Amino acid sequence: MIAVAVVAGVGAGFAGVYGIAGFQRNADDQVCGPAVNLAQKVAPLARGEVAAVNLDKSPLKLPDLTFQDDSGQKHALDQWHGRTVLLNLWATWCVPCRKEMPALDSLEQRLGGSDFQVVAVNIDTRNLDKPKAFLKEVGVQSLTYYADPNAKVFQDLKEIGRAFGMPTTVLVDPAGCEIGSIAGPAEWASDDAIKLIKAVLKK
């Protein structure tokens, strides 16, 4: 009887864990379903300069990634709830990242506003003044400076299969769900990119 009780208890435990996990997946599916529908609707526009963008075919709720601004104040991805975000991770030691920053700045200058923002997060772990000096050197003006000197945001994305190298860019819907992602650079100031983002924003 004791053995049966133990087995039953273990079984109930597994059922509870998997039941909770299943509930969470179902909740994410409900929240992120619209992001998948939108991704598939705009998929034909992932071409030319943004052909490498992978538009989602299954729901993915992003973790509440955290980083800091120039003054050291902490920020979390959740604070952009209600806005579409192009989240970009970059570093000064990443040559493609450096080439991409002016284009991201141009995209923010052109489309940034109450419904869309480019959030570029630097993950340099040494010489923390170097990224700010670089942005000033190349004339970046529209992007707010964000950084994660511990590179935890990269690890958090890696855990969900969204960060394999640099740069890493994720397009996030107003509910915090992924619309699409790209591993590597893109020409974000191009007509192809503008058309894709405008379609996501339904402009």
C-alpha positions in Angstrom: 0.0 0.0 0.0 2.9 2.3 0.8 4.5 1.6 -2.5 1.2 2.3 -4.3 0.8 5.5 -2.4 4.4 6.6 -3.4 3.8 5.8 -7.0 0.5 7.6 -6.9 2.1 10.6 -5.3 4.9 10.7 -7.9 2.4 10.4 -10.6 0.3 13.2 -9.2 3.5 15.3 -9.0 4.4 14.7 -12.6 0.8 15.5 -13.6 0.9 18.7 -11.6 4.1 19.8 -13.2 3.2 18.9 -16.7 -0.3 20.3 -16.1 1.1 23.7 -15.1 3.6 23.6 -18.0 0.7 22.7 -20.4 -1.4 25.5 -19.0 1.5 28.0 -19.5 1.9 26.8 -23.1 -1.8 27.2 -23.7 -1.7 30.7 -22.1 1.2 31.7 -24.3 -0.6 30.2 -27.4 -3.6 32.4 -26.7 -1.6 35.5 -26.0 0.8 35.0 -28.9 -1.5 33.6 -31.5 -2.1 37.0 -33.1 1.7 37.5 -33.4 2.0 34.3 -35.4 -1.0 35.3 -37.6 0.7 38.7 -38.3 4.0 37.1 -39.0 2.6 34.8 -41.6 0.6 37.7 -43.1 3.8 39.8 -43.6 6.1 36.9 -44.5 6.1 37.7 -48.2 7.7 41.0 -47.4 10.8 39.3 -45.8 12.8 39.7 -49.0 15.7 41.6 -50.4 17.7 43.3 -47.6 15.6 41.6 -44.9 15.3 38.2 -46.6 17.0 36.5 -43.6 14.3 37.5 -41.2 12.5 34.4 -40.0 8.8 35.1 -39.4 7.3 32.9 -36.7 5.1 29.9 -37.4 4.5 29.0 -33.7 3.8 31.2 -30.6 6.8 32.4 -28.5 6.4 34.7 -25.5 9.7 36.4 -24.7 11.1 36.4 -21.2 11.0 39.9 -19.5 14.6 40.8 -20.5 16.3 43.4 -18.4 19.1 45.9 -19.1 20.1 49.4 -18.1 20.3 52.9 -19.5 23.2 55.3 -19.6 22.6 56.4 -16.0 22.4 52.8 -14.7 18.7 52.8 -14.3 17.2 49.4 -14.9 14.7 48.7 -17.6 12.7 45.6 -18.6 11.2 44.6 -22.0 7.8 44.6 -20.4 7.8 48.4 -20.1 7.3 48.6 -23.9 4.0 46.6 -23.5 1.6 48.1 -26.0 4.3 49.0 -28.6 6.1 47.0 -31.3 9.8 46.7 -30.6 12.8 45.8 -32.7 15.1 44.5 -30.1 18.8 44.4 -31.2 21.8 43.1 -29.3 25.1 44.5 -30.4 28.8 44.8 -29.3 31.7 46.9 -30.4 33.8 43.8 -31.0 31.2 42.6 -33.5 32.0 44.2 -36.9 28.6 43.5 -38.5 27.0 45.1 -35.4 29.0 48.2 -35.8 28.0 48.5 -39.5 24.4 48.0 -38.6 24.0 50.7 -36.0 23.6 53.7 -38.3 20.8 51.8 -40.2 19.0 51.0 -36.9 19.4 54.7 -35.9 17.9 55.7 -39.3 15.0 53.3 -38.8 14.2 54.7 -35.4 14.4 58.2 -36.7 11.9 57.4 -39.5 9.4 55.1 -37.8 10.0 55.4 -34.1 7.2 56.8 -32.0 4.3 55.9 -29.8 3.7 52.5 -31.5 7.2 51.4 -32.4 10.7 51.7 -31.1 14.2 50.3 -31.9 15.7 49.1 -28.6 19.4 48.4 -29.1 21.2 46.8 -26.2 25.0 46.8 -26.0 26.5 43.7 -24.4 30.2 44.8 -24.1 31.5 43.4 -20.8 34.8 45.4 -20.8 35.6 49.1 -21.3 32.1 50.2 -20.9 32.7 53.7 -22.2 33.8 52.3 -25.6 30.2 51.6 -26.9 29.0 55.2 -26.1 32.1 56.7 -27.7 31.5 54.5 -30.8 27.9 55.6 -31.2 28.9 59.3 -30.9 31.7 58.7 -33.5 29.3 57.3 -36.1 26.6 59.9 -35.4 23.9 57.8 -33.9 21.4 60.3 -32.4 17.9 58.7 -32.3 18.7 55.5 -30.4 18.5 55.5 -26.6 21.5 53.9 -25.1 20.9 50.7 -23.3 23.4 48.2 -22.1 23.8 44.8 -20.3 27.4 44.6 -19.2 26.7 41.0 -17.9 25.3 39.9 -21.2 22.5 38.1 -19.4 20.0 39.3 -22.0 22.0 37.4 -24.6 22.0 34.2 -22.4 18.2 34.6 -21.8 17.5 34.7 -25.5 20.0 31.8 -26.1 18.0 29.7 -23.7 14.9 30.0 -25.9 16.9 29.5 -29.1 17.1 33.1 -30.2 20.7 34.0 -29.8 23.5 32.1 -31.5 25.8 34.9 -32.5 25.9 38.7 -33.0 24.1 40.7 -33.9 20.8 39.2 -32.8 17.6 41.0 -33.6 14.0 40.1 -32.5 10.8 41.8 -33.7 8.4 41.8 -30.7 4.7 42.6 -30.8 2.8 44.8 -28.3 2.0 41.8 -26.1 5.7 40.8 -25.8 5.4 37.9 -28.3 8.0 37.3 -31.1 6.9 38.1 -34.6 10.2 37.2 -36.2 14.0 37.2 -35.6 17.3 37.3 -37.4 20.7 36.0 -36.5 23.1 38.3 -38.2 22.9 41.8 -39.7 20.3 43.4 -42.0 20.0 46.7 -43.8 17.3 48.2 -41.5 17.3 51.6 -43.3 16.4 49.9 -46.7 13.1 50.2 -48.5 12.6 46.4 -47.9 13.0 46.9 -44.1 10.7 49.9 -44.0 8.0 48.1 -45.9 8.2 45.1 -43.6 8.0 47.2 -40.4 5.2 49.3 -41.8 3.3 46.2 -42.6 3.8 44.9 -39.1 2.5 48.3 -37.8 -0.3 48.1 -40.4 0.6 51.6 -41.7 
